[in-house]
């Protein structure tokens, strides 16, 4: 919603630039998509490494008591 409000303000101040931004948005989104996918993959790999490192401590801690 904030992006739309900012675009409306830009449209009121400089409508050619706002229309250019509206036309280029899908192209920029497609260019940034591989970086977003790499970020998701790296985040998942780091979560896996973290889980492997903390697994012995979780096993030694034992079962957790159940909450009522």
DAWO-V236393 format. One record per residue. RES is the residue in three letters. OMEGA is omega in degrees with one decimal (999 if undefined). BURIAL is # if it has 16 or more other C-alpha atoms within 10 Angstrom, else .. Layout:
# DAWO-V236393
res=(RES RES)
omega=(OMEGA OMEGA)
burial=(BURIAL BURIAL)
This chain:
# DAWO-V236393
res=(UNK UNK UNK UNK UNK UNK UNK UNK UNK UNK UNK UNK UNK UNK UNK UNK UNK UNK UNK UNK UNK UNK UNK UNK UNK UNK UNK UNK UNK UNK UNK UNK UNK UNK UNK UNK UNK UNK UNK UNK UNK UNK UNK UNK UNK UNK UNK UNK UNK UNK UNK UNK UNK UNK UNK UNK UNK UNK UNK UNK UNK UNK UNK UNK UNK UNK UNK UNK)
omega=(179.6 178.4 179.2 179.0 177.6 177.9 177.6 177.6 176.6 179.0 178.7 -177.4 -176.2 -172.8 177.3 178.6 178.5 178.4 175.9 177.7 178.9 -180.0 -176.8 -176.8 179.3 179.7 178.4 179.1 178.8 178.5 -178.2 -178.3 178.2 178.8 177.7 178.8 176.8 177.9 177.9 -179.3 179.6 177.1 177.8 178.5 178.3 175.7 178.3 178.2 178.5 179.0 179.4 -179.4 -176.2 -178.8 179.4 179.5 179.0 178.6 -179.9 -179.0 178.2 -178.2 178.3 176.6 -178.8 177.9 -179.4 999)
burial=(. . . . . . # . . # . . . . . . . # . . . . . . . . . . . . . . . . . . . . . . . . . . . . . . . . . . . . . . . . . . . . . . . . . .)
